[in-house]
Amino acid sequence: MRVLDISCGLGSISVGLAASVALGEFRGIDMEQLQIDVATSVDQEAGLPNALFQVADALDLPFPDNYYDAVLQRNYCAHSRYECSSRRDVPGIETRRYPGG
């Protein structure tokens, strides 16, 4: 299973998600390098080789369409400079998840 976590923040929730798909691939993104640095550190402490964290913009996702089984977005709308109320308001999120995923 491939999971993308948009606006992963410090990675505290992301590490648990990555552990739940230990045989799959987990990617966490955030727009702030400091958040990614902390999330990477949390991940390293947890020892999860399937997780990778990187700086990326949810409005310009660097991943192919239909790649992920699940795309999560918990905090993006709360912290974004763009007005949105749900993941459907963030362009590109739905297209990164494969149909039916």
C-alpha positions as CSV (number, residue, x, y, z in Angstrom):
1,M,0.0,0.0,0.0
2,R,1.2,3.5,-0.8
3,V,0.1,6.4,1.4
4,L,0.7,10.1,1.0
5,D,0.3,12.5,4.0
6,I,-0.2,16.1,2.9
7,S,0.8,18.7,5.6
8,C,2.4,16.1,7.8
9,G,3.8,18.7,10.2
10,L,6.1,17.3,12.9
11,G,5.3,13.7,11.9
12,S,3.8,12.5,15.2
13,I,0.7,11.1,13.5
14,S,2.6,10.2,10.3
15,V,4.9,7.8,12.1
16,G,1.9,5.8,13.3
17,L,0.5,5.8,9.8
18,A,3.8,4.7,8.3
19,A,4.0,1.8,10.8
20,S,0.5,0.6,9.8
21,V,1.8,0.2,6.2
22,A,5.2,-1.1,7.1
23,L,5.4,-3.3,4.0
24,G,4.3,-0.4,1.8
25,E,5.4,3.1,1.1
26,F,4.7,6.1,3.2
27,R,5.4,9.7,2.1
28,G,4.8,12.8,4.2
29,I,5.0,16.3,2.8
30,D,5.0,19.7,4.3
31,M,5.9,23.2,3.0
32,E,8.2,23.9,5.9
33,Q,11.7,22.5,6.0
34,L,11.8,22.7,9.8
35,Q,8.6,20.5,10.0
36,I,10.2,18.0,7.7
37,D,13.5,17.9,9.7
38,V,11.5,17.1,12.9
39,A,9.3,14.5,11.1
40,T,12.5,12.8,9.7
41,S,14.0,12.7,13.2
42,V,10.8,11.2,14.7
43,D,10.8,8.6,11.9
44,Q,14.4,7.7,12.4
45,E,13.8,7.2,16.1
46,A,10.9,4.9,15.2
47,G,13.1,3.0,12.8
48,L,10.6,2.9,9.9
49,P,12.5,2.5,6.6
50,N,9.3,2.7,4.5
51,A,8.7,6.4,5.4
52,L,10.1,9.4,3.6
53,F,9.5,13.1,4.4
54,Q,10.0,15.9,2.0
55,V,9.2,19.6,1.4
56,A,6.5,19.9,-1.2
57,D,3.5,22.1,-1.9
58,A,0.1,20.5,-1.9
59,L,-0.9,22.7,-4.8
60,D,2.0,21.5,-6.9
61,L,2.4,17.8,-5.9
62,P,5.6,16.2,-7.4
63,F,4.0,12.8,-7.7
64,P,2.3,11.1,-10.7
65,D,-1.5,10.8,-10.9
66,N,-3.1,7.6,-9.7
67,Y,0.0,6.6,-7.7
68,Y,-1.2,6.4,-4.1
69,D,-3.7,4.1,-2.5
70,A,-4.6,6.7,0.1
71,V,-4.0,10.4,0.3
72,L,-4.5,12.1,3.7
73,Q,-4.8,15.7,4.5
74,R,-5.5,16.7,8.1
75,N,-4.0,20.1,8.6
76,Y,-3.6,21.7,5.2
77,C,-6.7,23.8,5.2
78,A,-6.1,25.1,8.8
79,H,-2.5,26.3,8.0
80,S,-2.7,27.1,4.3
81,R,-2.7,30.6,2.9
82,Y,-5.3,29.3,0.4
83,E,-8.9,29.2,1.4
84,C,-10.2,25.7,1.6
85,S,-12.5,23.6,3.7
86,S,-11.8,20.0,2.6
87,R,-9.3,18.0,0.6
88,R,-11.6,18.3,-2.4
89,D,-10.9,22.0,-2.3
90,V,-7.1,21.4,-2.8
91,P,-6.4,20.8,-6.5
92,G,-4.5,17.7,-7.4
93,I,-5.1,15.6,-4.3
94,E,-7.8,13.4,-5.8
95,T,-5.8,12.7,-8.9
96,R,-2.8,11.3,-7.0
97,R,-5.0,8.6,-5.6
98,Y,-5.7,5.7,-7.9
99,P,-9.4,5.2,-8.8
100,G,-11.2,3.3,-6.1
101,G,-8.3,3.9,-3.6
